[in-house]
């Protein structure tokens, strides 16, 4: 589902613990955006996480 095409960051599973220590399953999802990216001179849409966007691992298409 939500997965970065650059770094393959995906969702993580864990346990949410309440104040009374009751536990339930929980999912952490990455902050993924659909961005127009230029790859080999061709622009295409890719799913990119915001960490890859901020670190300029890709060249955005204009």
mmCIF file as Biopython writes it, N, C-alpha, C and O atoms, coordinates in Angstrom:
data_model
#
loop_
_atom_site.group_PDB
_atom_site.id
_atom_site.type_symbol
_atom_site.label_atom_id
_atom_site.label_alt_id
_atom_site.label_comp_id
_atom_site.label_asym_id
_atom_site.label_entity_id
_atom_site.label_seq_id
_atom_site.pdbx_PDB_ins_code
_atom_site.Cartn_x
_atom_site.Cartn_y
_atom_site.Cartn_z
_atom_site.occupancy
_atom_site.B_iso_or_equiv
_atom_site.auth_seq_id
_atom_site.auth_asym_id
_atom_site.pdbx_PDB_model_num
ATOM 1   N N  . UNK A ? 1  ? 0.836  -1.190 0.000   1.0 0.0 1  A 1 
ATOM 2   C CA . UNK A ? 1  ? 0.000  0.000  0.000   1.0 0.0 1  A 1 
ATOM 3   C C  . UNK A ? 1  ? 0.876  1.246  0.000   1.0 0.0 1  A 1 
ATOM 4   O O  . UNK A ? 1  ? 1.384  1.626  -1.055  1.0 0.0 1  A 1 
ATOM 5   N N  . UNK A ? 2  ? 1.069  1.893  1.142   1.0 0.0 2  A 1 
ATOM 6   C CA . UNK A ? 2  ? 1.897  3.098  1.198   1.0 0.0 2  A 1 
ATOM 7   C C  . UNK A ? 2  ? 3.349  2.681  1.345   1.0 0.0 2  A 1 
ATOM 8   O O  . UNK A ? 2  ? 3.773  2.251  2.417   1.0 0.0 2  A 1 
ATOM 9   N N  . UNK A ? 3  ? 4.117  2.808  0.256   1.0 0.0 3  A 1 
ATOM 10  C CA . UNK A ? 3  ? 5.524  2.427  0.282   1.0 0.0 3  A 1 
ATOM 11  C C  . UNK A ? 3  ? 6.303  3.383  -0.602  1.0 0.0 3  A 1 
ATOM 12  O O  . UNK A ? 3  ? 5.879  3.708  -1.711  1.0 0.0 3  A 1 
ATOM 13  N N  . UNK A ? 4  ? 7.449  3.832  -0.101  1.0 0.0 4  A 1 
ATOM 14  C CA . UNK A ? 4  ? 8.296  4.746  -0.856  1.0 0.0 4  A 1 
ATOM 15  C C  . UNK A ? 4  ? 9.008  3.971  -1.958  1.0 0.0 4  A 1 
ATOM 16  O O  . UNK A ? 4  ? 9.571  2.906  -1.708  1.0 0.0 4  A 1 
ATOM 17  N N  . UNK A ? 5  ? 8.983  4.508  -3.180  1.0 0.0 5  A 1 
ATOM 18  C CA . UNK A ? 5  ? 9.632  3.851  -4.306  1.0 0.0 5  A 1 
ATOM 19  C C  . UNK A ? 5  ? 11.146 4.033  -4.282  1.0 0.0 5  A 1 
ATOM 20  O O  . UNK A ? 5  ? 11.853 3.317  -4.992  1.0 0.0 5  A 1 
ATOM 21  N N  . UNK A ? 6  ? 11.663 4.968  -3.489  1.0 0.0 6  A 1 
ATOM 22  C CA . UNK A ? 6  ? 13.097 5.224  -3.426  1.0 0.0 6  A 1 
ATOM 23  C C  . UNK A ? 6  ? 13.757 4.376  -2.331  1.0 0.0 6  A 1 
ATOM 24  O O  . UNK A ? 6  ? 14.696 3.630  -2.608  1.0 0.0 6  A 1 
ATOM 25  N N  . UNK A ? 7  ? 13.273 4.486  -1.104  1.0 0.0 7  A 1 
ATOM 26  C CA . UNK A ? 7  ? 13.930 3.811  0.022   1.0 0.0 7  A 1 
ATOM 27  C C  . UNK A ? 7  ? 13.164 2.592  0.530   1.0 0.0 7  A 1 
ATOM 28  O O  . UNK A ? 7  ? 13.593 1.958  1.494   1.0 0.0 7  A 1 
ATOM 29  N N  . UNK A ? 8  ? 12.041 2.254  -0.099  1.0 0.0 8  A 1 
ATOM 30  C CA . UNK A ? 8  ? 11.201 1.106  0.282   1.0 0.0 8  A 1 
ATOM 31  C C  . UNK A ? 8  ? 10.694 1.187  1.716   1.0 0.0 8  A 1 
ATOM 32  O O  . UNK A ? 8  ? 10.451 0.157  2.346   1.0 0.0 8  A 1 
ATOM 33  N N  . UNK A ? 9  ? 10.533 2.399  2.237   1.0 0.0 9  A 1 
ATOM 34  C CA . UNK A ? 9  ? 9.968  2.559  3.569   1.0 0.0 9  A 1 
ATOM 35  C C  . UNK A ? 9  ? 8.487  2.202  3.506   1.0 0.0 9  A 1 
ATOM 36  O O  . UNK A ? 9  ? 7.754  2.735  2.673   1.0 0.0 9  A 1 
ATOM 37  N N  . UNK A ? 10 ? 8.046  1.305  4.381   1.0 0.0 10 A 1 
ATOM 38  C CA . UNK A ? 10 ? 6.659  0.866  4.397   1.0 0.0 10 A 1 
ATOM 39  C C  . UNK A ? 10 ? 6.077  0.988  5.787   1.0 0.0 10 A 1 
ATOM 40  O O  . UNK A ? 10 ? 6.660  1.625  6.664   1.0 0.0 10 A 1 
ATOM 41  N N  . UNK A ? 11 ? 4.918  0.372  5.983   1.0 0.0 11 A 1 
ATOM 42  C CA . UNK A ? 11 ? 4.268  0.488  7.277   1.0 0.0 11 A 1 
ATOM 43  C C  . UNK A ? 11 ? 4.895  -0.468 8.290   1.0 0.0 11 A 1 
ATOM 44  O O  . UNK A ? 11 ? 5.405  -1.530 7.934   1.0 0.0 11 A 1 
ATOM 45  N N  . UNK A ? 12 ? 4.842  -0.059 9.580   1.0 0.0 12 A 1 
ATOM 46  C CA . UNK A ? 12 ? 5.392  -0.850 10.676  1.0 0.0 12 A 1 
ATOM 47  C C  . UNK A ? 12 ? 4.264  -1.226 11.616  1.0 0.0 12 A 1 
ATOM 48  O O  . UNK A ? 12 ? 3.320  -0.459 11.806  1.0 0.0 12 A 1 
ATOM 49  N N  . UNK A ? 13 ? 4.363  -2.402 12.200  1.0 0.0 13 A 1 
ATOM 50  C CA . UNK A ? 13 ? 3.360  -2.881 13.132  1.0 0.0 13 A 1 
ATOM 51  C C  . UNK A ? 13 ? 3.929  -2.859 14.538  1.0 0.0 13 A 1 
ATOM 52  O O  . UNK A ? 13 ? 5.124  -3.070 14.745  1.0 0.0 13 A 1 
ATOM 53  N N  . UNK A ? 14 ? 3.056  -2.600 15.497  1.0 0.0 14 A 1 
ATOM 54  C CA . UNK A ? 14 ? 3.482  -2.578 16.884  1.0 0.0 14 A 1 
ATOM 55  C C  . UNK A ? 14 ? 2.277  -2.674 17.790  1.0 0.0 14 A 1 
ATOM 56  O O  . UNK A ? 14 ? 1.178  -3.012 17.350  1.0 0.0 14 A 1 
ATOM 57  N N  . UNK A ? 15 ? 2.490  -2.374 19.067  1.0 0.0 15 A 1 
ATOM 58  C CA . UNK A ? 15 ? 1.424  -2.458 20.058  1.0 0.0 15 A 1 
ATOM 59  C C  . UNK A ? 15 ? 1.265  -1.097 20.712  1.0 0.0 15 A 1 
ATOM 60  O O  . UNK A ? 15 ? 2.238  -0.496 21.169  1.0 0.0 15 A 1 
ATOM 61  N N  . UNK A ? 16 ? 0.025  -0.616 20.751  1.0 0.0 16 A 1 
ATOM 62  C CA . UNK A ? 16 ? -0.301 0.642  21.412  1.0 0.0 16 A 1 
ATOM 63  C C  . UNK A ? 16 ? -0.680 0.316  22.851  1.0 0.0 16 A 1 
ATOM 64  O O  . UNK A ? 16 ? -1.537 -0.536 23.086  1.0 0.0 16 A 1 
ATOM 65  N N  . UNK A ? 17 ? -0.054 0.983  23.813  1.0 0.0 17 A 1 
ATOM 66  C CA . UNK A ? 17 ? -0.282 0.706  25.226  1.0 0.0 17 A 1 
ATOM 67  C C  . UNK A ? 17 ? -0.984 1.903  25.848  1.0 0.0 17 A 1 
ATOM 68  O O  . UNK A ? 17 ? -0.481 3.025  25.788  1.0 0.0 17 A 1 
ATOM 69  N N  . UNK A ? 18 ? -2.153 1.664  26.450  1.0 0.0 18 A 1 
ATOM 70  C CA . UNK A ? 18 ? -2.911 2.748  27.068  1.0 0.0 18 A 1 
ATOM 71  C C  . UNK A ? 18 ? -2.378 3.029  28.476  1.0 0.0 18 A 1 
ATOM 72  O O  . UNK A ? 18 ? -1.458 2.360  28.948  1.0 0.0 18 A 1 
ATOM 73  N N  . UNK A ? 19 ? -2.965 4.019  29.132  1.0 0.0 19 A 1 
ATOM 74  C CA . UNK A ? 19 ? -2.532 4.389  30.482  1.0 0.0 19 A 1 
ATOM 75  C C  . UNK A ? 19 ? -2.764 3.245  31.465  1.0 0.0 19 A 1 
ATOM 76  O O  . UNK A ? 19 ? -1.962 3.039  32.376  1.0 0.0 19 A 1 
ATOM 77  N N  . UNK A ? 20 ? -3.860 2.496  31.287  1.0 0.0 20 A 1 
ATOM 78  C CA . UNK A ? 20 ? -4.152 1.357  32.166  1.0 0.0 20 A 1 
ATOM 79  C C  . UNK A ? 20 ? -3.442 0.089  31.700  1.0 0.0 20 A 1 
ATOM 80  O O  . UNK A ? 20 ? -3.725 -1.003 32.193  1.0 0.0 20 A 1 
ATOM 81  N N  . UNK A ? 21 ? -2.524 0.235  30.755  1.0 0.0 21 A 1 
ATOM 82  C CA . UNK A ? 21 ? -1.665 -0.830 30.226  1.0 0.0 21 A 1 
ATOM 83  C C  . UNK A ? 21 ? -2.433 -1.883 29.429  1.0 0.0 21 A 1 
ATOM 84  O O  . UNK A ? 21 ? -1.981 -3.023 29.320  1.0 0.0 21 A 1 
ATOM 85  N N  . UNK A ? 22 ? -3.579 -1.517 28.877  1.0 0.0 22 A 1 
ATOM 86  C CA . UNK A ? 22 ? -4.259 -2.407 27.926  1.0 0.0 22 A 1 
ATOM 87  C C  . UNK A ? 22 ? -3.566 -2.247 26.585  1.0 0.0 22 A 1 
ATOM 88  O O  . UNK A ? 22 ? -3.232 -1.132 26.183  1.0 0.0 22 A 1 
ATOM 89  N N  . UNK A ? 23 ? -3.349 -3.356 25.894  1.0 0.0 23 A 1 
ATOM 90  C CA . UNK A ? 23 ? -2.572 -3.313 24.660  1.0 0.0 23 A 1 
ATOM 91  C C  . UNK A ? 23 ? -3.445 -3.670 23.467  1.0 0.0 23 A 1 
ATOM 92  O O  . UNK A ? 23 ? -4.293 -4.560 23.540  1.0 0.0 23 A 1 
ATOM 93  N N  . UNK A ? 24 ? -3.222 -2.959 22.370  1.0 0.0 24 A 1 
ATOM 94  C CA . UNK A ? 24 ? -3.926 -3.253 21.123  1.0 0.0 24 A 1 
ATOM 95  C C  . UNK A ? 24 ? -2.957 -3.048 19.967  1.0 0.0 24 A 1 
ATOM 96  O O  . UNK A ? 24 ? -1.999 -2.282 20.070  1.0 0.0 24 A 1 
ATOM 97  N N  . UNK A ? 25 ? -3.218 -3.738 18.876  1.0 0.0 25 A 1 
ATOM 98  C CA . UNK A ? 25 ? -2.345 -3.648 17.715  1.0 0.0 25 A 1 
ATOM 99  C C  . UNK A ? 25 ? -2.473 -2.285 17.059  1.0 0.0 25 A 1 
ATOM 100 O O  . UNK A ? 25 ? -3.528 -1.653 17.098  1.0 0.0 25 A 1 
ATOM 101 N N  . UNK A ? 26 ? -1.384 -1.848 16.461  1.0 0.0 26 A 1 
ATOM 102 C CA . UNK A ? 26 ? -1.364 -0.540 15.841  1.0 0.0 26 A 1 
ATOM 103 C C  . UNK A ? 26 ? -0.460 -0.556 14.618  1.0 0.0 26 A 1 
ATOM 104 O O  . UNK A ? 26 ? 0.478  -1.349 14.548  1.0 0.0 26 A 1 
ATOM 105 N N  . UNK A ? 27 ? -0.740 0.323  13.646  1.0 0.0 27 A 1 
ATOM 106 C CA . UNK A ? 27 ? 0.050  0.416  12.423  1.0 0.0 27 A 1 
ATOM 107 C C  . UNK A ? 27 ? 0.593  1.832  12.298  1.0 0.0 27 A 1 
ATOM 108 O O  . UNK A ? 27 ? -0.153 2.801  12.438  1.0 0.0 27 A 1 
ATOM 109 N N  . UNK A ? 28 ? 1.895  1.955  12.035  1.0 0.0 28 A 1 
ATOM 110 C CA . UNK A ? 28 ? 2.515  3.243  11.738  1.0 0.0 28 A 1 
ATOM 111 C C  . UNK A ? 28 ? 2.767  3.300  10.246  1.0 0.0 28 A 1 
ATOM 112 O O  . UNK A ? 28 ? 3.451  2.438  9.695   1.0 0.0 28 A 1 
ATOM 113 N N  . UNK A ? 29 ? 2.214  4.320  9.583   1.0 0.0 29 A 1 
ATOM 114 C CA . UNK A ? 29 ? 2.356  4.444  8.141   1.0 0.0 29 A 1 
ATOM 115 C C  . UNK A ? 29 ? 3.293  5.600  7.809   1.0 0.0 29 A 1 
ATOM 116 O O  . UNK A ? 29 ? 3.280  6.618  8.501   1.0 0.0 29 A 1 
ATOM 117 N N  . UNK A ? 30 ? 4.103  5.461  6.768   1.0 0.0 30 A 1 
ATOM 118 C CA . UNK A ? 30 ? 5.006  6.545  6.383   1.0 0.0 30 A 1 
ATOM 119 C C  . UNK A ? 30 ? 4.247  7.677  5.707   1.0 0.0 30 A 1 
ATOM 120 O O  . UNK A ? 30 ? 3.158  7.475  5.168   1.0 0.0 30 A 1 
ATOM 121 N N  . UNK A ? 31 ? 4.828  8.860  5.740   1.0 0.0 31 A 1 
ATOM 122 C CA . UNK A ? 31 ? 4.234  10.030 5.098   1.0 0.0 31 A 1 
ATOM 123 C C  . UNK A ? 31 ? 4.649  10.015 3.625   1.0 0.0 31 A 1 
ATOM 124 O O  . UNK A ? 31 ? 5.708  10.532 3.266   1.0 0.0 31 A 1 
ATOM 125 N N  . UNK A ? 32 ? 3.804  9.418  2.774   1.0 0.0 32 A 1 
ATOM 126 C CA . UNK A ? 32 ? 4.127  9.200  1.366   1.0 0.0 32 A 1 
ATOM 127 C C  . UNK A ? 32 ? 3.304  10.142 0.502   1.0 0.0 32 A 1 
ATOM 128 O O  . UNK A ? 32 ? 2.096  10.283 0.696   1.0 0.0 32 A 1 
ATOM 129 N N  . UNK A ? 33 ? 3.968  10.787 -0.456  1.0 0.0 33 A 1 
ATOM 130 C CA . UNK A ? 33 ? 3.314  11.698 -1.398  1.0 0.0 33 A 1 
ATOM 131 C C  . UNK A ? 33 ? 3.468  11.156 -2.811  1.0 0.0 33 A 1 
ATOM 132 O O  . UNK A ? 33 ? 4.450  10.483 -3.123  1.0 0.0 33 A 1 
ATOM 133 N N  . UNK A ? 34 ? 2.491  11.454 -3.662  1.0 0.0 34 A 1 
ATOM 134 C CA . UNK A ? 34 ? 2.586  11.090 -5.069  1.0 0.0 34 A 1 
ATOM 135 C C  . UNK A ? 34 ? 3.171  12.289 -5.800  1.0 0.0 34 A 1 
ATOM 136 O O  . UNK A ? 34 ? 2.531  13.337 -5.894  1.0 0.0 34 A 1 
ATOM 137 N N  . UNK A ? 35 ? 4.400  12.136 -6.322  1.0 0.0 35 A 1 
ATOM 138 C CA . UNK A ? 35 ? 5.166  13.250 -6.868  1.0 0.0 35 A 1 
ATOM 139 C C  . UNK A ? 35 ? 5.553  12.934 -8.299  1.0 0.0 35 A 1 
ATOM 140 O O  . UNK A ? 35 ? 5.837  11.786 -8.640  1.0 0.0 35 A 1 
ATOM 141 N N  . UNK A ? 36 ? 5.562  13.972 -9.138  1.0 0.0 36 A 1 
ATOM 142 C CA . UNK A ? 36 ? 6.031  13.832 -10.512 1.0 0.0 36 A 1 
ATOM 143 C C  . UNK A ? 36 ? 7.549  13.937 -10.503 1.0 0.0 36 A 1 
ATOM 144 O O  . UNK A ? 36 ? 8.102  14.963 -10.106 1.0 0.0 36 A 1 
ATOM 145 N N  . UNK A ? 37 ? 8.229  12.868 -10.943 1.0 0.0 37 A 1 
ATOM 146 C CA . UNK A ? 37 ? 9.680  12.759 -10.858 1.0 0.0 37 A 1 
ATOM 147 C C  . UNK A ? 37 ? 10.246 12.545 -12.255 1.0 0.0 37 A 1 
ATOM 148 O O  . UNK A ? 37 ? 9.633  11.886 -13.095 1.0 0.0 37 A 1 
ATOM 149 N N  . UNK A ? 38 ? 11.420 13.107 -12.488 1.0 0.0 38 A 1 
ATOM 150 C CA . UNK A ? 38 ? 12.088 12.918 -13.772 1.0 0.0 38 A 1 
ATOM 151 C C  . UNK A ? 38 ? 13.114 11.798 -13.638 1.0 0.0 38 A 1 
ATOM 152 O O  . UNK A ? 38 ? 14.081 11.920 -12.886 1.0 0.0 38 A 1 
ATOM 153 N N  . UNK A ? 39 ? 12.896 10.696 -14.378 1.0 0.0 39 A 1 
ATOM 154 C CA . UNK A ? 39 ? 13.776 9.532  -14.344 1.0 0.0 39 A 1 
ATOM 155 C C  . UNK A ? 39 ? 14.239 9.243  -15.763 1.0 0.0 39 A 1 
ATOM 156 O O  . UNK A ? 39 ? 13.420 8.969  -16.640 1.0 0.0 39 A 1 
ATOM 157 N N  . UNK A ? 40 ? 15.550 9.301  -15.996 1.0 0.0 40 A 1 
ATOM 158 C CA . UNK A ? 40 ? 16.144 9.058  -17.320 1.0 0.0 40 A 1 
ATOM 159 C C  . UNK A ? 40 ? 15.538 9.955  -18.402 1.0 0.0 40 A 1 
ATOM 160 O O  . UNK A ? 40 ? 15.323 9.511  -19.530 1.0 0.0 40 A 1 
ATOM 161 N N  . UNK A ? 41 ? 15.266 11.203 -18.062 1.0 0.0 41 A 1 
ATOM 162 C CA . UNK A ? 41 ? 14.713 12.154 -19.021 1.0 0.0 41 A 1 
ATOM 163 C C  . UNK A ? 41 ? 13.221 12.036 -19.229 1.0 0.0 41 A 1 
ATOM 164 O O  . UNK A ? 41 ? 12.653 12.801 -20.008 1.0 0.0 41 A 1 
ATOM 165 N N  . UNK A ? 42 ? 12.562 11.100 -18.557 1.0 0.0 42 A 1 
ATOM 166 C CA . UNK A ? 42 ? 11.119 10.895 -18.696 1.0 0.0 42 A 1 
ATOM 167 C C  . UNK A ? 42 ? 10.469 11.204 -17.356 1.0 0.0 42 A 1 
ATOM 168 O O  . UNK A ? 42 ? 10.939 10.746 -16.314 1.0 0.0 42 A 1 
ATOM 169 N N  . UNK A ? 43 ? 9.382  11.983 -17.378 1.0 0.0 43 A 1 
ATOM 170 C CA . UNK A ? 43 ? 8.689  12.298 -16.134 1.0 0.0 43 A 1 
ATOM 171 C C  . UNK A ? 43 ? 7.614  11.255 -15.874 1.0 0.0 43 A 1 
ATOM 172 O O  . UNK A ? 43 ? 6.858  10.881 -16.771 1.0 0.0 43 A 1 
ATOM 173 N N  . UNK A ? 44 ? 7.559  10.790 -14.621 1.0 0.0 44 A 1 
ATOM 174 C CA . UNK A ? 44 ? 6.545  9.823  -14.223 1.0 0.0 44 A 1 
ATOM 175 C C  . UNK A ? 44 ? 6.182  10.062 -12.773 1.0 0.0 44 A 1 
ATOM 176 O O  . UNK A ? 44 ? 6.946  10.673 -12.024 1.0 0.0 44 A 1 
ATOM 177 N N  . UNK A ? 45 ? 5.010  9.579  -12.375 1.0 0.0 45 A 1 
ATOM 178 C CA . UNK A ? 45 ? 4.547  9.755  -11.004 1.0 0.0 45 A 1 
ATOM 179 C C  . UNK A ? 45 ? 5.037  8.591  -10.149 1.0 0.0 45 A 1 
ATOM 180 O O  . UNK A ? 45 ? 4.936  7.425  -10.531 1.0 0.0 45 A 1 
ATOM 181 N N  . UNK A ? 46 ? 5.575  8.948  -8.970  1.0 0.0 46 A 1 
ATOM 182 C CA . UNK A ? 46 ? 6.077  7.939  -8.041  1.0 0.0 46 A 1 
ATOM 183 C C  . UNK A ? 46 ? 5.611  8.274  -6.636  1.0 0.0 46 A 1 
ATOM 184 O O  . UNK A ? 46 ? 5.290  9.424  -6.335  1.0 0.0 46 A 1 
ATOM 185 N N  . UNK A ? 47 ? 5.574  7.261  -5.777  1.0 0.0 47 A 1 
ATOM 186 C CA . UNK A ? 47 ? 5.265  7.454  -4.367  1.0 0.0 47 A 1 
ATOM 187 C C  . UNK A ? 47 ? 6.581  7.681  -3.629  1.0 0.0 47 A 1 
ATOM 188 O O  . UNK A ? 47 ? 7.434  6.795  -3.583  1.0 0.0 47 A 1 
ATOM 189 N N  . UNK A ? 48 ? 6.743  8.882  -3.048  1.0 0.0 48 A 1 
ATOM 190 C CA . UNK A ? 48 ? 7.985  9.268  -2.385  1.0 0.0 48 A 1 
ATOM 191 C C  . UNK A ? 48 ? 7.664  9.696  -0.952  1.0 0.0 48 A 1 
ATOM 192 O O  . UNK A ? 48 ? 6.726  10.460 -0.727  1.0 0.0 48 A 1 
ATOM 193 N N  . UNK A ? 49 ? 8.444  9.202  0.018   1.0 0.0 49 A 1 
ATOM 194 C CA . UNK A ? 49 ? 8.247  9.641  1.397   1.0 0.0 49 A 1 
ATOM 195 C C  . UNK A ? 49 ? 8.849  11.035 1.565   1.0 0.0 49 A 1 
ATOM 196 O O  . UNK A ? 49 ? 9.711  11.442 0.785   1.0 0.0 49 A 1 
ATOM 197 N N  . UNK A ? 50 ? 8.400  11.750 2.566   1.0 0.0 50 A 1 
ATOM 198 C CA . UNK A ? 50 ? 8.826  13.134 2.744   1.0 0.0 50 A 1 
ATOM 199 C C  . UNK A ? 50 ? 10.291 13.231 3.150   1.0 0.0 50 A 1 
ATOM 200 O O  . UNK A ? 50 ? 10.918 14.263 2.911   1.0 0.0 50 A 1 
ATOM 201 N N  . UNK A ? 51 ? 10.851 12.196 3.752   1.0 0.0 51 A 1 
ATOM 202 C CA . UNK A ? 51 ? 12.275 12.218 4.092   1.0 0.0 51 A 1 
ATOM 203 C C  . UNK A ? 51 ? 13.121 12.218 2.827   1.0 0.0 51 A 1 
ATOM 204 O O  . UNK A ? 51 ? 14.129 12.922 2.758   1.0 0.0 51 A 1 
ATOM 205 N N  . UNK A ? 52 ? 12.724 11.436 1.823   1.0 0.0 52 A 1 
ATOM 206 C CA . UNK A ? 52 ? 13.450 11.425 0.549   1.0 0.0 52 A 1 
ATOM 207 C C  . UNK A ? 52 ? 13.238 12.737 -0.203  1.0 0.0 52 A 1 
ATOM 208 O O  . UNK A ? 52 ? 14.145 13.199 -0.896  1.0 0.0 52 A 1 
ATOM 209 N N  . UNK A ? 53 ? 12.063 13.343 -0.080  1.0 0.0 53 A 1 
ATOM 210 C CA . UNK A ? 53 ? 11.808 14.630 -0.728  1.0 0.0 53 A 1 
ATOM 211 C C  . UNK A ? 53 ? 12.692 15.722 -0.141  1.0 0.0 53 A 1 
ATOM 212 O O  . UNK A ? 53 ? 13.260 16.523 -0.883  1.0 0.0 53 A 1 
ATOM 213 N N  . UNK A ? 54 ? 12.813 15.762 1.189   1.0 0.0 54 A 1 
ATOM 214 C CA . UNK A ? 54 ? 13.599 16.804 1.839   1.0 0.0 54 A 1 
ATOM 215 C C  . UNK A ? 54 ? 15.085 16.631 1.605   1.0 0.0 54 A 1 
ATOM 216 O O  . UNK A ? 54 ? 15.815 17.619 1.529   1.0 0.0 54 A 1 
ATOM 217 N N  . UNK A ? 55 ? 15.553 15.386 1.487   1.0 0.0 55 A 1 
ATOM 218 C CA . UNK A ? 55 ? 16.985 15.151 1.315   1.0 0.0 55 A 1 
ATOM 219 C C  . UNK A ? 55 ? 17.412 15.196 -0.147  1.0 0.0 55 A 1 
ATOM 220 O O  . UNK A ? 55 ? 18.566 14.907 -0.463  1.0 0.0 55 A 1 
ATOM 221 N N  . UNK A ? 56 ? 16.489 15.557 -1.046  1.0 0.0 56 A 1 
ATOM 222 C CA . UNK A ? 56 ? 16.769 15.709 -2.484  1.0 0.0 56 A 1 
ATOM 223 C C  . UNK A ? 56 ? 17.363 14.452 -3.106  1.0 0.0 56 A 1 
ATOM 224 O O  . UNK A ? 56 ? 18.331 14.529 -3.864  1.0 0.0 56 A 1 
ATOM 225 N N  . UNK A ? 57 ? 16.789 13.297 -2.788  1.0 0.0 57 A 1 
ATOM 226 C CA . UNK A ? 57 ? 17.241 12.049 -3.396  1.0 0.0 57 A 1 
ATOM 227 C C  . UNK A ? 57 ? 16.693 11.879 -4.806  1.0 0.0 57 A 1 
ATOM 228 O O  . UNK A ? 57 ? 17.138 11.000 -5.543  1.0 0.0 57 A 1 
ATOM 229 N N  . UNK A ? 58 ? 15.730 12.715 -5.186  1.0 0.0 58 A 1 
ATOM 230 C CA . UNK A ? 58 ? 15.122 12.642 -6.512  1.0 0.0 58 A 1 
ATOM 231 C C  . UNK A ? 58 ? 15.110 14.031 -7.131  1.0 0.0 58 A 1 
ATOM 232 O O  . UNK A ? 58 ? 15.289 15.031 -6.437  1.0 0.0 58 A 1 
ATOM 233 N N  . UNK A ? 59 ? 14.898 14.086 -8.448  1.0 0.0 59 A 1 
ATOM 234 C CA . UNK A ? 59 ? 14.765 15.363 -9.147  1.0 0.0 59 A 1 
ATOM 235 C C  . UNK A ? 59 ? 13.308 15.516 -9.551  1.0 0.0 59 A 1 
ATOM 236 O O  . UNK A ? 59 ? 12.803 14.750 -10.372 1.0 0.0 59 A 1 
ATOM 237 N N  . UNK A ? 60 ? 12.630 16.505 -8.975  1.0 0.0 60 A 1 
ATOM 238 C CA . UNK A ? 60 ? 11.228 16.722 -9.303  1.0 0.0 60 A 1 
ATOM 239 C C  . UNK A ? 60 ? 11.097 17.264 -10.720 1.0 0.0 60 A 1 
ATOM 240 O O  . UNK A ? 60 ? 11.897 18.092 -11.156 1.0 0.0 60 A 1 
ATOM 241 N N  . UNK A ? 61 ? 10.078 16.787 -11.433 1.0 0.0 61 A 1 
ATOM 242 C CA . UNK A ? 61 ? 9.813  17.270 -12.786 1.0 0.0 61 A 1 
ATOM 243 C C  . UNK A ? 61 ? 9.037  18.572 -12.704 1.0 0.0 61 A 1 
ATOM 244 O O  . UNK A ? 61 ? 8.223  18.760 -11.800 1.0 0.0 61 A 1 
ATOM 245 N N  . UNK A ? 62 ? 9.285  19.460 -13.636 1.0 0.0 62 A 1 
ATOM 246 C CA . UNK A ? 62 ? 8.612  20.765 -13.629 1.0 0.0 62 A 1 
ATOM 247 C C  . UNK A ? 62 ? 7.397  20.743 -14.513 1.0 0.0 62 A 1 
ATOM 248 O O  . UNK A ? 62 ? 6.703  21.752 -14.633 1.0 0.0 62 A 1 
#
